[in-house]
Amino acid sequence: MATTASPPAPTDLTKDSADLESFGYQPVLHRKLGRYASFAAGFSFVSILTTIFQFFGLGYSFGGAAFFWTWPIVFAGQLLVALNFAELAARYPISGCIYQWSRRLGGEIVGWFAGWMMVIAQVVTAAAAAIALQVVLPSIWSGFQIIGEDSALISSSGASNAVLLGSILLVVTTTINVIGIDLMAKINSIGVTVEIIGVAAIIALFFVNTERGPGVVFETDQAAPGPYWSAFLISGLMAAYVMVGFDSAGELSEETKNPRTVAPRTILTALSVSALGGGLLLLGALMAAPSLTDGSLATEGLAYVLTAKLDSAPGKILLGCVAVAIMVCTLAIQTAGSRLMFSMARDGKLPFAKQLAAVHPRYGTPVLPAIVIGVLGIGLLVLNLGNGAIFATLASVCIVSLYLAYLLVTVPLLIRRIKGWDDEADPSLFSLGRFGIPINALAVVWGIAMAINLAWPRAEVYIPSGGGWWMQWAAPLFVLVVIAVGLVVHRLVVAKPRGADMPEAVAQPA
């Protein structure tokens, strides 16, 4: 009796492509990221080696050793946000997640402004991450101090050299992003592995060379003058800057295999692993620092502790791990930003949408968005050439924008939950269930409180060595400018009737 062969079962990639098509998009990006590569994208954006080395001194200079407690507090608040994001990542596995989630929850205008603010924030964040090389490279070899002799970031020569090193790094990361997601993922995964090994080694080094016990985290004698609660709030800038970007796994959903399952897990894993490693790193540094009172912790940060405990070839190797972490952090930020820009342009929501939405037929990458972010990042650095407060200013500006963009997701989501979220998603996917409303509400309260704290125009943060009023008000002014420019762009580009300038079908993957 003759039999008819059954058709082959669809592959996982075919299912992922069909899933994306159900949202109205053709699969044009190369879907090559597995679970570890997805985790690496989120972990490298957070990058505890980059950001803690970058801002440990700022946190300690304001809060003293007790600033350690800002870390678990910020983690708890950001975990509330991440839980909501994980739920959305399972339901909307689309590139440009902050924009896509927000517009599906709050409408086109809310979604556009969420994406607009996130794109601007990622440009600034890429620039801020790139100049972190200044914290590390001159400590490895004095030859990296190309401009002047003072490598301290608060000095004019140190800030100028940071701009030079950061600009070179942005050129490198732009090139990698243009070549393709495959190369980016390999470099990022290797870099994250190096970073994890480096974090573990540095933690071990600190804990076997302690100078004092864990009770140091209750000491406030080295805090800035004035009420301690005020100094503590300022010192929280460090932790707030570190624990963002965990949503990167969602940004790369269209390049991730089985994103509905993988992205939620990697969002939560990237934040949790970063929080654990970073907390141990902070505690170990405070216990191992040769001195808490000579001012070195405030001016040199973790590099001071590391070189003091291991001033030899192994110490240079560990600092090299930090340099690698900075590179992959900048790379991951630029990658996430380019996918967001591509996602908005694909919907015709940005100027030059047709060009920004084009995907290279061979590399499968949105080339122009990566170049735009690199060029804007370098331009932002050059604009701040010689500014000794460049780190604090850029950090505050970018994280305020990030927190506001996150709020444009969590607030509409909370409203939808209260009205009765019509959730028809697969019940096997990640869900907050009956805890959705309280967790979502707390995430909104947390986001509002942190945005206010981070944007507050404190002279000691923005103009520590003196400066104009506009520098002190940099964060709120920046937000107002971004909103004002956004209104103009939205009216000229988005609100006008769709016409011939809309992006055509982008290139199919090779």
LUMKE-607538 format. One record per atom (N, C-alpha, C): x, y, z; residue in one letter. Coordinates in steps of 0.05 Angstrom, whole numbers, plus 5000, padded with zeros to 4 digits. Example, Ala and Ser with C-alpha at 12.3 -4.5 7.8 and 13.67 -1.06 7.14 Angstrom:
526448865156A;524649105156A;526449345156A;525749555142S;527349795143S;525850015157S;
% end
This chain:
501749765000M;500050005000M;501850255000M;501350434982A;502950664980A;502450865003A;504550985011T;504351185032T;505351455022T;504251665034T;505151935027T;506852055049T;509152145041A;510952255062A;509752505073A;509852535100S;508752775113S;510753005109S;509753245108P;511453475104P;513353515128P;515753605123P;517653645145P;516553845165P;517253795190A;516353985211A;517854245208A;516554465213P;517954725210P;520254745231P;522454865222T;524654905240T;524055125259T;525655145281D;525255355300D;525455635288D;527455665269L;527855925256L;525455995239L;524155795226T;521755845211T;519555935229T;519255805252K;517155885271K;517656175280K;520156245286D;520856515295D;520156715274D;520756645248S;520156835226S;517156865223S;515656645225A;512756665223A;511556825246A;512756795270D;511956955293D;512257245288D;514557325277L;515157605271L;513157715250L;512657545230E;510757635209E;507957685219E;507257545241S;504657595253S;504357875264S;506558015269F;506558295278F;506658485255F;506858375230G;506858545207G;509658615196G;511758475205Y;514458525196Y;515658285182Y;517158345160Q;518558135147Q;521258085161Q;522157835164P;524757775178P;527057845159P;528458055165V;530658145148V;533358135163V;533258135189L;535758115205L;536557815208L;539057765212H;540057495214H;539557385242H;538057175245R;537357065271R;539456855279R;541556955294K;543756785300K;544456765330K;543056925346L;543756935375L;542456705391L;544156565406G;543156355424G;542756475452G;542356295471R;541756385498R;544056545511R;546556435507Y;548856575520Y;549356845507Y;549156855480A;549657105466A;547557315474A;545057225478S;542957405487S;543557515515S;544357335533F;545157415560F;547457605558F;549357545541A;551757715539A;551058005530A;549058025513A;548158295504A;547258465527A;545558345545G;544558485568G;546758535589G;548358335594F;550458355615F;552558555607F;553258565581S;555358745573S;554359035572S;551759075568F;550659345570F;550759445598F;550059275617V;550259345646V;553259385653V;554859175646S;557759185649S;558759295675S;558659135696I;559459235722I;562359315724I;564159185709L;566959265709L;567259545697L;565759605675T;565959865663T;564860075682T;562460045691T;561060255705T;561860285734T;562560065747I;563460095775I;566260225776I;567960135757F;570560265756F;570260565749F;568260625733Q;567760895724Q;566761075746Q;564960975763F;563461145782F;563861075811F;565560885818F;565960825846F;566861075861F;568761215849G;569861455863G;567661665869G;565861705850L;563661895854L;561861805877L;561161545877G;559461445899G;560761475926G;563361395928Y;564761405953Y;565161695962Y;565761875944S;566362155951S;563962285964S;561462195957F;559062315969F;558062155993F;557961895991G;556661736012G;558461596031G;561161616026G;562961456043G;562461156039G;563560996056A;563260706053A;560360616054A;558660756068A;555860666070A;554360706044A;555660826024F;554260845998F;553760575986F;555060365998F;554560095989F;551660025989F;550060136007W;547260056010W;545560165987W;546560355972T;545060445948T;544860215928T;546860025929W;546859805909W;544459625912W;543959495935P;541659325937P;538959475934P;538959725942I;536459885939I;535859925909I;537860005894V;537360045865V;536759785851V;538059565859F;537559305847F;534559225852F;533659265876A;530859195882A;528959355865A;529459615861G;527759785844G;527859705815G;530259655805Q;530559575777Q;529459295771Q;529559125791L;528358855788L;525358875783L;524059075796L;521259115791L;520759185762L;522459355751V;522159435723V;522759195705V;524959045711A;525758825695A;523658605693A;522158565715L;520058355715L;517858435695L;517158685694N;515158775675N;516258755646N;518758815643F;519958795616F;520158505607F;520758325625A;520858045618A;518157945608A;516058035621E;513357955613E;512758065585E;513558305579L;513058425553L;514858295532L;517258225539A;519058095519A;517957835510A;516457695527A;515257435519A;512957485500A;511657715501R;509257765485R;509857915460R;511958085460Y;512558245436Y;515558215430Y;516357995417P;519157945411P;520058095386P;520258355388I;520758525365I;523158715372I;524858755352S;527058945356S;526059225362S;527659375377G;526759645386G;524659615407G;525159455427C;523059365445C;521759595461C;523359785471I;522160005487I;520060155470I;520760215445Y;518860345427Y;516560175421Y;517059925414Q;514959735406Q;513059675429Q;514059625453W;512359575476W;510659815482W;511860055483S;510460295492S;508260365472S;508760345446R;506660425427R;504360225427R;504859975433R;502759775434R;501059805460R;502259925480L;500859955506L;499560235508L;501060445499G;500060715503G;499360865478G;499660745455G;498960885430G;501460985415G;500961085391E;503161165373E;504861395385E;503561595396I;505061835405I;506761755429I;505561615448V;507161535472V;509461355464V;508861165446G;510960985436G;513161135422G;512461335406W;514461475391W;516361625410W;515261755430F;516861905449F;518561725466F;517561485472A;519161285487A;521661205470A;521161155444G;523361085427G;525261315422G;524161555418W;525861795414W;527661845438W;526561835462M;528261885486M;530261665489M;529461415483M;531361185486M;533661205466M;533061285441V;535161315422V;537161525431V;536161755439I;537961965449I;539561865473I;538261735491A;539661635515A;541861435508A;541361265488Q;543361065480Q;545761195466Q;545261405452V;547561555440V;549361675462V;548061795482V;549561915504V;550861695521V;549461475525T;550561255541T;553061135527T;552861105501A;555160995486A;557661175490A;557161435489A;559361625493A;560461615521A;558661595541A;559561585569A;561061325575A;560161105562A;561660855567A;564360855554A;564560975530A;567060975515A;569261125530A;568661345543I;570761495557I;571561365583I;570361145591A;571261005614A;573960885610A;574860865586L;577560765581L;579660925596L;579061185600Q;580961355614Q;581461265642Q;579461135654V;579761045682V;581760815684V;582160665661V;583660425662V;586360435647V;586260515622L;588560495604L;591060635615L;590860885624P;593261015635P;594460875659P;592760715674S;593760565697S;595360315687S;594660225663I;596059995652I;598760085640I;598760305626W;601160405613W;600960705610W;602960855619S;602861145619S;602661255590S;603461095570G;603361185543G;600561235533G;598561125547F;595861175539F;594861455547F;596461585564Q;595861865570Q;597162035549Q;595762075527I;596862205503I;596762505507I;594762615519I;594362895523I;594962975552I;597063135556G;597763225583G;598863005600G;599063055626E;600262865645E;598362775667E;596362935673D;594562865694D;592262695683D;592162445692S;590162255682S;587462265696S;587362415718A;584862435733A;582562555716A;580262425717L;578062515700L;577062795707L;577562885731I;576663155739I;578563365729I;580863295717S;582663485706S;582063535677S;582963765667S;582563835639S;583963635620S;586463575626S;587963395609S;586863105610S;585963025633G;584762755636G;582162735621G;580562945622A;577962945608A;578462945577A;580463105569S;581063125540S;582062855530S;583862725545N;584862465537N;582662255536N;580762275555A;578462095555A;576862125529A;576562375519V;575062415494V;576562285471V;579162305471L;580762185449L;580461885449L;580961765472L;580761465474L;577861375468L;575961515478G;573161445473G;572361455444G;573461665430S;572861695402S;574061465385S;576461385392I;577761165378I;576060905382I;575160865407L;573560625413L;570960625397L;569660855394L;567160865379L;567560805350L;569860875339V;570460805311V;570660505309V;571960375328V;572260085327V;569559945330V;567960025349T;565359895354T;563459935330T;563660175318T;561960225294T;562660035272T;565259995268T;566159815247T;565159525252T;565359435277I;564359165284I;561359145279I;559859345287N;556959335284N;556159335255N;557759465238V;557059465209V;557559195197V;559659055205I;560458805192I;558358585196I;557058585220G;554958385223G;554458295251G;552058185256I;551258095283I;552957845291I;553857685272D;555357455278D;557957525291D;559457715279L;561957805290L;561557945317L;559458115317M;558858265342M;558258065365M;556657855359A;555957665380A;558357515390A;560157435371K;562557285379K;564357465397K;564857705388I;566557885404I;565257945431I;562657995431N;561258055455N;561257825475N;560857585465S;560757345482S;563557295494S;565657325477I;568357285488I;568957505508I;568157755502G;568657965521G;567257935547G;564757835546V;563157795571V;564457575587V;565357365574T;566757145588T;569257255602T;570757415588V;573157545600V;572357715623V;570157865620E;569258035642E;568457875667E;566957665662I;566057495685I;568457375700I;570457275684I;572857175696I;574357395711I;574457625699G;575857855712G;574457935738G;571757945738V;570258015762V;570857815784V;570757555777A;571257355798A;574057375809A;576057425791A;578757445800A;579257685818A;578057915810I;578358155827I;577058125854I;574658005854I;573257955879I;574957775897I;576057565886A;577757385902A;580157525912A;581457695895L;583757845904L;583158025927L;580858165926F;580158345947F;579558195973F;578157975972F;577257845996F;579557686010F;581657625996V;583957496009V;586057706018V;585557956012N;587358166020N;585958396035N;584258326053T;582558526067T;584158676088T;583358916093E;584559086113E;582659136137E;580059066132R;578059116152R;575658926147R;573858916166G;571558736164G;569258856148G;567158686144P;564858786128P;563259006142P;563759056167G;562459276181G;563059546170G;565059556151V;565859816139V;563459936124V;561559776116V;559359886100V;557460056116V;557960076142F;556260246159F;557660506166F;560060546155E;561560786162E;560861026144E;560361246156T;559461486141T;561361726146T;563561686159D;565261906167D;566562046142D;566761896120Q;568062016096Q;565962136077Q;563562156086A;561462266068A;561762566065A;560462666044A;560562956039A;559163106061A;559963356066P;558763516088P;555763556083P;554363586105G;551463636103G;549863386112G;547263396110P;545563176118P;546362916103P;546562696118Y;547462456104Y;545462356084Y;542862396088W;540962296069W;541362426042W;542162686042S;542662816017S;545062706002S;547262656017A;549662536006A;549062255996A;547462106010F;546761836003F;545161825977F;543362015973L;541762025948L;543562085925L;545562265928I;547362325906I;549162085900I;550061945921S;551861715916S;550361495901S;547761495902G;546161295888G;546361325857G;547561545848L;547961585819L;549561355808L;551561255823M;553261035814M;551660785808M;550160695827A;548560455823A;546360495802A;545160725801A;543060785782A;544160775754A;546560865750Y;547860865723Y;548560585715Y;549460415734V;550360145728V;548059975718V;545859975734M;543759775729M;541559875710M;542459935686V;540559995664V;541559835639V;539859805620G;540659675595G;540159375595G;538959275617F;538358985618F;536258905597F;534859105585D;532859055565D;534158995538D;536858995536S;538158955510S;537458695497S;536858485513A;536058235502A;533458265486A;531758445495G;529258505480G;529858665455G;531858835456E;532558995432E;533458815409E;534658585415L;535758405395L;533858165390L;531358195396S;529457965394S;529357845366S;529458015346E;529257915318E;531757775309E;533857785325E;536357645319E;536857415339E;534957365356T;535157155376T;533456915369T;534556675373K;532956435369K;531056395392K;528556325386N;526456285406N;526356515426N;525956765417P;526156995434P;523957005455P;521656895450R;519456915470R;520256775497R;521956575494T;522856425518T;525556535528T;527356585509V;530056665516V;530256945527V;529057135514A;529357415522A;528457475550A;526057385560P;525357435587P;527357325607P;528357085602R;530356975621R;532957125622R;533857205598T;536457345597T;536257635608T;533857755605I;533458025618I;533858005648I;532557815660L;532657775689L;535357675698L;536557495682T;539157375690T;541357585688T;541357755667A;543357955663A;543358155687A;540958235695L;540858425718L;541658285744L;540758045749S;541257905774S;544257835777S;545457735756V;548257665757V;549957915761V;549158125747S;550658385750S;550458485779S;548058465790A;547658565818A;549258405838A;549358145835L;550957975853L;553958035850L;554958025826G;557758085821G;558558355830G;556858555823G;557558835831G;557458875861G;555558755875G;555458785904G;557958675917G;558858435908L;561258315920L;563758485913L;563758595889L;565958765881L;566159015899L;563859145904L;563859385921L;564759315950L;563659095961L;564259015988L;567258955990L;568258795971G;571058715971G;572958955970G;572259155953A;573959385950A;574059555976A;571759585989L;571659736014L;573259596036L;573159336036M;574659176056M;577659166051M;578359186025A;581159146018A;582659416014A;581359636012A;582659896006A;584759946027A;587160026019P;589260086038P;588560306058P;586960496048S;586060716065S;583360816057S;581760896077L;579161006071L;579161316074L;581461416083T;581561706091T;583461876075T;585161746058D;587261916045D;586262036019D;583761996012G;582562115989G;582861965963G;584461745963S;584961595939S;582461445928S;580761345947L;578361205938L;576561395923L;576361635931A;574561825918A;575661925891A;578261935889T;579462045864T;580261835844T;581161595854E;582161385836E;580261145835E;578561115854G;576560895854G;577760625856G;576560435842L;577460155844L;580260105833L;581060265813A;583760235802A;585860265824A;585360445843Y;587160485866Y;587360245883Y;585160115889V;585259875906V;586559645891V;585959615865L;587059395850L;590059415847L;591059645839T;593959675835T;595459665862T;594159755884A;595459735910A;595759455919A;593859285912K;593959005921K;595458825902K;595658905877L;596958735857L;598358915837L;600359055846D;601959235829D;604059075814D;603158915796S;604958735781S;603658665755S;604958475741A;603758385715A;600958275718A;600358105738P;597558015741P;595558245745P;596458455759G;594658685763G;594058825736G;596158845719K;595658965693K;593758795676K;593958525680I;592158345665I;589258395673I;588858425699L;586158465709L;585058735700L;586858935699L;585959195688L;585359165658L;586858985645G;586258935617G;583458815613G;582658645633C;579858535632C;577858755634C;578458955650V;576659185652V;576459335625V;578759365612A;578759505586A;577159345566A;577359085566V;575658915548V;572758955554V;572058965580A;569259005588A;568159275578A;569859475579I;569059745569I;568459725539I;570159585524M;569759565496M;567159425489M;566659195502V;564159045495V;561759185506V;562059345527C;559759505537C;558959715516C;560959855506T;560460055485T;559259925461T;560259695453L;559359545430L;556359465434L;555659365457A;552959275463A;550959505463A;551759735474I;550059965475I;549560065446I;551660075430Q;551260165402Q;549559975386Q;549859715391T;548259515377T;545359545384T;544759565410A;541959605419A;540759855407A;542360075408G;541360325397G;540760315368G;542460175353S;542060165324S;539559995317S;538959785333R;536559635328R;534059795335R;534259955355L;531960125361L;531460325339L;533560455330M;533360645308M;532260515283M;533260275277F;532260125254F;529260065257F;528359985281S;525659905285S;523760145282S;524660385291M;522960625288M;522960715259M;525260695245A;525360775217A;523660595200A;523660335206R;522060145191R;519160225191R;518260345213D;515460445215D;515160725204D;517260845193G;517161115183G;517061325204G;518261275227K;518061455250K;520461635255K;522361625237L;524761795240L;525461935213L;526862155215P;527762285190P;529562085174P;529562105148F;531161925131F;530561635137F;527961575141A;527061305149A;527861095129A;527661155103K;528260955083K;531160865085K;532961055089Q;535860985091Q;536460845117Q;535260935139L;535760815165L;534660535168L;532560475152A;531260215154A;532560005135A;534460095118A;535659915099A;537559725114A;537459465106V;539159265117V;541159165096V;543659145104H;545659055085H;545058765075H;544958715049P;544158455039P;546058225047P;548558295052R;550458085060R;550758055090R;551158275103Y;551658275132Y;549158245149Y;546858315137G;544358305152G;544158495175G;545458725172T;545458925194T;544459195183T;543059345200P;542359625193P;544859795196P;546159845173V;548859975174V;548660265182V;546860425170L;546860705175L;546260775205L;544360635218P;543960705247P;546460665264P;548060465258A;550560425274A;552460655269A;552660745244I;554460965237I;553461225250I;550861275249V;549661515261V;550261525290V;549861305305I;550361305334I;553261355339I;555061225324G;557961275328G;558761555323G;557761675301V;558561955295V;557362145316V;554862115324L;553662285344L;555062255371L;555862015378G;557361965403G;559962115403G;561462095381I;564062235379I;563562545380I;561462635366G;560862915367G;560263015395G;558862855410L;558162925437L;560662945455L;562562765450L;565062765465L;566663015459L;566863075433V;568463315425V;567263565436V;564563575438L;563163805449L;563963855478L;564663635492N;565363655520N;568363645525N;569963695504L;572863685506L;573963865528L;575463755547G;576663905568G;574863955592G;572363855591N;570463895613N;571063685635N;571963775658G;572763595680G;570363455692G;567963555688A;565563425699A;564163255677A;565563185656I;564363045634I;562962785642I;564262625659F;563162375667F;560462405681F;560462575702A;558062605718A;555862725701A;556462915684T;554463055667T;553262855647T;554962715632L;553962525612L;552362295625L;553362195648A;552061975662A;549262065671A;549162295684S;546562385694S;544562435672S;545462555651V;543762615628V;542662355616V;544462165611C;543561915597C;541661745615C;542261725641I;540561555657I;537861685663I;537761945664V;535162075667V;533462015643V;534662035619S;533161975595S;532261685594S;534061495603L;533361215604L;531061165623L;531161275646Y;529061235666Y;526361345656Y;526461575642L;523961685631L;522861505609L;524661395592A;523761215571A;522560965583A;523760855605Y;522660625618Y;519860685630Y;519560935640L;516961015651L;514761015629L;515561085605L;513661085583L;512860805574L;514060605586V;513160325583V;511560245608V;512660285631T;511360185656T;508760325663T;508560585657V;506060735663V;503760635645V;504160635618P;501960525601P;501260235608P;503260075615L;502759795622L;500959785647L;501559955667L;499959955691L;497060035685L;496760235668I;494060315661I;492560085647I;493859945629R;492659725616R;491959505636R;493659455655R;493059245675R;490559315691R;490459575700I;488159665716I;485559645701I;485659715675K;483259695658K;482459415652K;484359235655G;483858955648G;485358875623G;487758785627W;489558725604W;488458475590W;487858505565D;486858275549D;489258115540D;490257945557D;492657785552D;491957515541D;492357475515E;491757225503E;494257065497E;496457135510A;498957005504A;498956715514A;500856565504D;501156285512D;501656275542D;499956125557P;500256115586P;502956005595P;504455875577S;507055765585S;509155975585S;508656215574L;510556425574L;510756565601L;512956715605F;513356855630F;511057045636F;510057045660S;507857225668S;507957285697S;507157525704L;507057605733L;504457525746L;502557455729G;499957355740G;498657565758G;497657475781R;496157655798R;497857865812R;500557825810F;502358015822F;503058245803F;501858235779G;502558435759G;502058715767G;499658775778I;498959055785I;500759165808I;501059015830P;502759135851P;505759165843P;506858975828I;509558995819I;509859225799I;507959245781N;507959465761N;507659735775N;505859755795A;505560015809A;508060095823A;509359915837L;511859975851L;514060055831L;514059925808A;516059995787A;515660285778A;513160375775V;512560645767V;513460845788V;512760795814V;513560965836V;516560985837V;517860765834W;520860755835W;521960925812W;520960885788G;521961035765G;521661335768G;519361425778I;518961715782I;520861825802I;521161685825A;522861775846A;525761795837A;526661595822M;529461605812M;529861815791M;527961855774A;528262065753A;528662335766A;527062395787I;527262645801I;529962675815I;530762465828N;533362465843N;535662505824N;535662375801L;537862385783L;537962645768L;535662775763A;535663025747A;535963265765A;535963235791W;536163465809W;538763625804W;538563885799P;540964045791P;542864105814P;544363905823R;546163945845R;548864055835R;549764275847A;552264395838A;554564215843A;554564065865E;556863885872E;557163655852E;555063595836V;555263385816V;555963495789V;554663705781Y;554963815754Y;557164015750Y;557664175771I;559864375769I;561664355794I;562964135799P;564564105823P;566864305824P;567764395801S;570064585800S;569064855790S;566464905791G;565365155782G;564565135753G;562665305745G;561765305717G;559165455715G;558165465690G;555765625685G;553265485695G;551165645698W;548565535708W;547565325690W;548065345664W;546965145645W;548164875649W;550664865659M;551864605665M;550564475690M;549964645709Q;548664545734Q;545864435727Q;544564555709W;541864475701W;541864295677W;544164165672A;544464005647A;542363795643A;541663645664A;539863415661A;536963515654A;535763685671P;533063775663P;532963935637P;535064095632L;535064245607L;535264045583L;536863845586F;537163645565F;534563505559F;533163435580V;530563305576V;528563495562V;528563745570L;526763935557L;527463975527L;530063985521V;530964015494V;530163775477V;530563535489V;529863285475V;526863275469V;525263365488I;522363365484I;521563565463I;522763805464A;522164025445A;522863945417A;525363835414V;526263745387V;524463515378V;523763345397G;522063115390G;519363205379G;518263415391L;515663515382L;515863615353L;518063745347V;518463855320V;518763615300V;520463425308V;520963195290V;518463045286V;516962995307H;514462845305H;512462985287H;512263245289R;510363395272R;511263395243R;513863415237L;514763435210L;514963165197L;515662955212V;516262695200V;514062495205V;513062475229V;511262265236V;508362335231V;507562585238A;504762665236A;503862725207A;505862765189K;504962825161K;503962565148K;502362595127P;501262365113P;503462185102P;502961925102R;504861735090R;505061785060R;507461785050G;507861835022G;510161675010G;511261784989A;513361644975A;515961634990A;516261805011D;518761795026D;518861585047D;516761425050M;516661205069M;518560995060M;519760845079P;521660635072P;520460415056P;521860335035E;520960105020E;521759845034E;520959625022A;521659365034A;524659345036A;525659285059V;528559275063V;529659015052V;532359005050A;533558775036A;533158515051A;532758305036Q;532458045048Q;535257935056Q;535357785077P;537957675086P;539157485065P;541757495063A;543157325044A;542857035052A;
% end
